[in-house]
Amino acid sequence: MVHILVIDDNPTERLLVKRELERQFSQLQITEISDDKLFRKALNRGGFHLVITDYQLRWTNGLDVLRTIKASYP
């Protein structure tokens, strides 16, 4: 099973991404991240294989999200 973090502060956009992923792949676990608090929890928990993030977020941007992930999981 592949565990994917979908990071977007817009619930409609998260739903669209999630729906498309579920149409294309059968064995998925998707964790939706809508704010910094949920992002930090997911980062501490780990166990994800892939991250899909929006670029413009209320609390940061997608590049900083990816830098933070890479720093935690090189």
Secondary structure, 3 states (H helix, E strand, C coil): CEEEEEECCCHHHHHHHHHHHHHHCCCEEEEEECCHHHHHHHHHHCCCCEEEECCECCCCEHHHHHHHHHHHCC
